[in-house]
Amino acid sequence: MTKNISAAEIKSYNITLWKLLIGAMILFAIFIVAIGFGLFGTLPSFRDIEHPKSNQATEILTEDKRVLGTYFVQNRSNVTYPEISPNVINALISTEDTRFKEHSGIDFKRTFTIIFYNLVGKKQGASTITQQLALNLFSEEGRQKNFFKRLMQKFQEWIVAVKLERNFTKEEIITMYLNTVDFGNQAYGIKSAARVYFNTTPDQLTVAQAATLVGLQKGITRYSPTRNPERSLARRNTVMSNMVKEDLLTQQQYDEEKAKPLALKFSAATVNDGIAPYFRAVLKNDIKKIFQERSILKADGTPYDLDRDGLKIITTINYDMQVYAEEAQKDAMQVLQAQFTKGWKGRNPFKDKEMQIEQGIKRSDRYKALQLEGKSESEIKADFNTPAEMSIFTWKGNLDTLMKPIDSVKYYKLLLRNAMMAMDPKTGYVKAWVGGINYEHFKYDQVKMGTRQVGSTAKPFTYSVAIENGYSPCYQVLNEPVTIEVPGSAPWTPKSGGTLPGYITLQKALAFSQNYIAAYLMKQVGPTAVATLAKRMGITSNVPAYPSIALGSFDASVFDMVGAYSVFANKGVWTQPTYILRIEDKNGVVLFSQTPQKHPAMNEDVAYVMTRMLEGVVKNGYGYGLISKYGLKNPIGGKTGTTQNNSDGWFVGITPDLVAGVWTGCEDRAFHFISTREGEGSKTAMPIFGGFLKKVYANPKLKVGKGDFEVPKSGVSITYDCNQYQQQQTDTTELDKKLGF
């Protein structure tokens, strides 16, 4: 039996229903307000929204503003709206949020439509671009997996999205979004993504490239163009199809773009990869030191973090020259390593080298890790003698192999290392820096951090003092053994190989690196004067005032030697080798800038005469290979250097516009070339200089001239024309009187 409901009861039910509905609405409003006040989790303030705390990569730029590399936790660099291609904007809006320009942060029409689609099994996302940006700003962990947590997160998105829409334009919102999203492969933001995947800038992205990157937002792993290229291609085409539906792309354009391959130019975003990794590592340490010494801090008084604060470091490095230097090293070192290995074939290079192998073991990362694990010395020794899987460096690429760790230590002991630096002698600006052969495996920088015995590249220091004291390059000396008395020590008599007999000129003696003549000059001028000049020319390592420094018995860095030789090319003025132009914060405010220091190191006419003598080394001496092999016939000076047992090979070359130095040798001096014929600097270092300079000259954009060294305007008081000098010798000169002839 059906009971009739009275009008009073219906009214009561309606009132109760309205109370529940209104109560629910009030509770929901209170709930939303509570979320807004951060009672259910902290939301970003307006200041946080305006200045989001993102891990923004610091960019290292070359002198022509090309990106050399980055320091990052997340490889992120920001751009402005005009710097983004319209193709990216169109692809993003048509795929992620077609009503982006119409809604005010929350697209309720889309939200309820998506709820319906999800109920019938067609799962789709409901978040607008503004909501996705909101999520990126307040949630580091991204979308929550738990339904209830995700629901709470959705409400938080709404509140932040409304704040964003009220305070920023649509252009600003979409720019902020593209600067914050993750594109995979350590590419955060559209600028990094464009560089990592296509080696371009955001404003140059084509329709297909933009669609590929936007397509990644559906799943950076599933649609990764490097891991899943077929899925990525299909997703790219879907994005372009969406652009057609929204009248942002014509059908004809779509058909043309659809037929194109992905055409990636992928460059992994890792700190170690890319060009100039040694330079970037040294630079980072130097900047930290500069900031600390000068108390350069952020506005809140905290120190800058190079991995997170988005600085811009403008350096003096020239991108093309850096590439040429690395290519020249690789080309030459592959050949040298093969020759070195062949030279030791059938011999035991480790005979009586137990101490060096033991040092190599104890310096290795493996040894240090085993120590941290609490392993005893006997356990560590057993580990080093047990085959293990490892990846070793070869010039043909990394080789995955099974090898005893002790054998890998021996392998690396016989691996030739190399370093090179080039700079402009007039400005002091460093143009190229190659600190080693492979940063992934060998992180020690050999340009500035490492020092090695310089050998005969030091001879020009002694010759310079002699020229300053009135000697002419045409002066002749009997090439015979020389003994120099050393107070408090045994007399010093140098050895000599490849001695030219009879009287020879100083010019010829330098060209063929004659030890006896260098010792003779040292005896005349004294070691104190030579050591003093070397320090004045920028050698920062110890140069003891001993006669043997005439033959380069002291250690110096490539960095210092290149700076010292720049004195010859720069009219006697030493200019501090410099590689930082300025450092800016993410807003473009200059935090630090640098002007190279300069001071006179020698008279201009002495420097000019030395350039002629160093040219003679190339034209008629041990540097002739630059002409015969590399065809470098323009004015170039230089000096080779080879140390005892062929442990170190050097070449430092000068031109009016560029000075470069190269060192080659093993990590440990106990391992070296067997013969001087293969291990001398003209064979182990000069080819890299030659290969580098040839490529530099072939690029007219670099504007490195082939002209001659400039003659001093006041003339040269020292006679360097030997025909003229011989005529002068018919009469007794002041120098002859001084020397007692």
Secondary structure, DSSP 8 states (H G I E B T S, - for coil): ------HHHHHHHHHHHHHHHHHHHHHHHHHHHHHHTTTTS----HHHHHS----B-EEEE-TTS-EEEEE-SS-B----GGGS-HHHHHHHHHHH-TTTTTSSS--HHHHHHHHHHHHTT-------HHHHHHHHHH-SS-S-SSHHHHHHHHHHHHHHHHHHHHHS-HHHHHHHHHHH-B-STT-BSHHHHHHHHHSS-GGG--HHHHHHHHHGGG-TTTT-TTT-HHHHHHHHHHHHHHHHHTTSS-HHHHHHHHTS----------SSSSS-HHHHHHHHHHHHHHHHHTT-B-TTS-B--TTTB--EEEES--HHHHHHHHHHHHHHHHHHHHHHHHHTTTS-TTTT-HHHHHHHHHHSHHHHHHHHTT--HHHHHHHHTS-EEEEE--TT--EEEEE-HHHHHHHHHTSEEEEEEEE-TTT-BEEEEE--S-TTT----TTTT--EE-GGGGHHHHHHHHHHTT--TT-EEE-----B--TTS--B----SS---SEEEHHHHHHTT-HHHHHHHHHHH-HHHHHHHHHHTT--S---S-GGGGGT-SEE-HHHHHHHHHHHHTTTEEE--B-EEEEE-TTS-EEEE----EEE-S-HHHHHHHHHHHHHHHHHSTTTHHHHTT---SS-EEEEEE-GGG-EEEEEEE-SS-EEEEEEEESSTTS--S-HHHHSHHHHTHHHHHHHHHHHHT-GGG----------TT--SS---HHHHHHHTTS--HHHHHHT-
